[in-house]
Amino acid sequence: MSAIPHEPSVDSRYGWLRITEMWASLAISVIWLAVLFDAIFGPNITSSTVGGTDSSVPSAVAVALFATIATWAVAKYGLRPRERE
């Protein structure tokens, strides 16, 4: 008895494009790389009052807050278990 090899289908060649976990982890990595570059090269958020008091906060603090929310959303929907076809 011999086996006849099948031709590789088009779907199997590009099947890795349908791996949602890969895209979710890539998106989370890019989100936090944006926070890193903002922390290194970004400006500070400055505030001054009429009395002459100045305060400064790195802009990466605000960006990290939104990156945390985005990471949660991407992880919730991108890394959830799915039914396989």
C-alpha positions as CSV (number, residue, x, y, z in Angstrom):
1,M,0.0,0.0,0.0
2,S,1.4,3.4,-0.9
3,A,0.4,6.8,0.0
4,I,-0.1,9.6,-2.5
5,P,1.2,12.9,-1.3
6,H,-1.2,15.7,-1.7
7,E,-0.3,19.1,-3.2
8,P,0.1,21.8,-0.6
9,S,-3.0,23.9,-0.5
10,V,-3.0,27.7,-0.7
11,D,-4.5,27.9,2.8
12,S,-1.7,25.8,4.3
13,R,1.0,28.1,2.8
14,Y,-0.5,31.2,4.3
15,G,-2.0,29.5,7.3
16,W,0.3,31.4,9.7
17,L,-1.5,34.6,8.8
18,R,-4.6,33.3,10.6
19,I,-2.8,32.8,13.9
20,T,-4.5,35.4,16.0
21,E,-2.3,34.8,19.0
22,M,0.7,35.9,16.9
23,W,-0.9,39.1,15.8
24,A,-2.1,39.9,19.3
25,S,1.3,39.5,20.8
26,L,2.9,41.5,18.0
27,A,0.3,44.3,18.7
28,I,1.1,44.3,22.4
29,S,4.8,44.4,21.7
30,V,4.4,47.4,19.4
31,I,2.2,49.2,22.0
32,W,4.9,49.0,24.6
33,L,7.6,49.9,22.2
34,A,5.7,53.1,21.6
35,V,5.7,53.7,25.3
36,L,9.5,53.0,25.4
37,F,10.3,55.5,22.6
38,D,8.0,58.1,24.2
39,A,9.8,57.7,27.5
40,I,13.2,58.1,25.8
41,F,12.4,60.8,23.2
42,G,9.1,62.3,24.3
43,P,8.6,65.7,25.9
44,N,7.4,66.4,29.4
45,I,3.9,67.6,30.3
46,T,4.5,70.9,32.1
47,S,2.1,73.0,34.1
48,S,2.7,76.4,35.7
49,T,0.5,78.4,38.0
50,V,0.0,82.2,38.4
51,G,2.0,82.0,41.6
52,G,5.1,80.7,39.7
53,T,4.9,77.1,40.7
54,D,6.0,74.8,37.9
55,S,5.4,71.0,37.7
56,S,6.5,68.5,35.1
57,V,5.4,64.9,34.4
58,P,6.9,62.7,31.7
59,S,4.5,62.2,28.8
60,A,5.2,58.5,29.0
61,V,3.1,58.3,32.2
62,A,-0.1,59.2,30.2
63,V,0.9,57.0,27.3
64,A,1.5,54.1,29.6
65,L,-1.9,54.5,31.1
66,F,-3.6,54.2,27.7
67,A,-1.1,51.4,26.7
68,T,-2.3,49.4,29.7
69,I,-5.9,49.8,28.6
70,A,-5.0,48.8,25.0
71,T,-3.0,45.8,26.2
72,W,-6.0,44.6,28.2
73,A,-8.3,45.0,25.2
74,V,-6.0,43.3,22.8
75,A,-5.2,40.4,25.2
76,K,-8.9,39.9,26.0
77,Y,-10.0,39.6,22.3
78,G,-6.8,38.4,20.6
79,L,-5.7,35.7,23.0
80,R,-9.1,34.2,23.9
81,P,-9.6,30.5,23.0
82,R,-11.3,29.9,19.7
83,E,-12.9,26.9,18.1
84,R,-10.6,25.3,15.5
85,E,-12.0,24.5,12.1
